[in-house]
Amino acid sequence: MDFTEDAWYNDPRGFPTMKEVVMGLWELVCEKIDGLMKNASIEEKKAVKENYRWAFMFMLISIDYDAIDTDLTTEDF
């Protein structure tokens, strides 16, 4: 796969860390939860989001990748 044409690949800020990727996915899930739980209380939404956060953090610590706070490289992809 050739990434050279993709805007994210050529981003001058560089690649994100693995932790940023996983937590970014969690933030997307939180947005989805807000949309799906429109009529729920703030406390209920917060509890569901916290459960998902724990699940994403578990995935993060479970992967076999030592440098979760180091910027990803092209080799990582």
Buried (B, 14 or more C-beta within 10 A) or exposed (E): EEEEEEEEEEEEEEBBBBBBBBBEEBEEBBEEBEEEBEEBEEEEBEEBBEEBBEEBBEEBEEEEEEEBEEEBEEEEE
